[in-house]
Each structure stands twice: as C-alpha cells, then as structure tokens.
C-alpha cells in the first residue's frame, strides 16, 4: 500500500513540474505583413491586439497611448515615480524586402521592445539589437 501511495505522489509531482515548465517556456508569436516588410512579435502573455500595436510602432514609428491601454495622457505615472516602471519585454524580428539592388537584397532587424504596463505611463523603448542582410527571403 505504501508503494502505491509513493508512486502516486511522485507521479503527481512529476506532472505538475512538467506542466509548470511548459507554461513558463510558452511564448506567443504573431506575424504581420506590410507592403515591403514582415514583422514577427514574440513574448509571454502577449495578445494579438498588443502585438499589432507593437508591429505598427516598428513599421510606422507612431503608437497612440490608448492602443496599449496607457490611458488618455502620455506622461509618467505617479506609481512609476514612487515604485519604478512595471516593464514588459518582447522581442521582434523585422524583415525588409528589396532594400538593396545587389544580392543580398533584404535586411533582417532584431529588436528588443520594452514598455511600462502601469496606467498613464508613456515609457516605450525599441532597441535594435542586431541587423544583417539576407538573401534567402522571397522579396
């Protein structure tokens, strides 16, 4: 009887550890297509609407505050002044087609995207981590 209880406890522990590991490593990924570029956004707890806003920011450079739920005004929140920003970080890959006339014609840019999730805070940072030319794209 003791062996059965020990086996049940071990199996419950193994299943719960595996499920926590799978949840912690799960990333959402969304790809958006613009005229001459495609942008892929990846990150935990990322919904399609938020990913679309980030992709628009990379593609066009403009992001309205209400798109990410930052409130009506663009300023630093009182909570951010007291306790600092609550940062969400995502990664983005941008492929721009036919940038150059000679091969390789396309450019692949890698970005780190950070923004504050506190209401009415305007902190939003796009950092180009690295970039290189590619020839194996369809553009």
SULZI-V408387 format. One line per field, one symbol per residue. ss: DSSP state (a for helix, b for strand, c for the rest). A space follows every 10 residues. Layout:
ss: ???
//
This chain:
ss: caaaaaaaaa aaaaaaaaaa aaaacccbbb bbbcccbbbb bbbccccaaa aaaaaaaaaa ccccaaaacc cccccccaaa aaacccbbbb bbbbbbcccc cccccbbbbb bbbbbbcccc cccbbbbbbb bbbbccccc
//
